[in-house]
């Protein structure tokens, strides 16, 4: 499986609990059951599906 071979790759999402003032991000990876989300500052965080809402 490729790192980008999953349906949510590249989708925008809303963080249900803001992270350091950021509310939105882009799905850039999958780590087990957690999504790797890149926010506009360039930081990457890992959240479970129930912690985000897809656009």
C-alpha positions, 0 to 999 in steps of 0.5 A: 500500500502506498502512503497516499493510497487511501480515500481520505488523502488530500481532503480538507478537514475541520478539527473538532478541538482546535490545536494551538488556534488552528481549526482546519487542516489537510489529510496527508497520511495515515498512521494505523488508525490515526490520520496525519493532518498538516495545518497551514503552519506546516506542523503535522499532527495525528488525530483519530477520525472522531476528532475531525470532520471532513468537508 
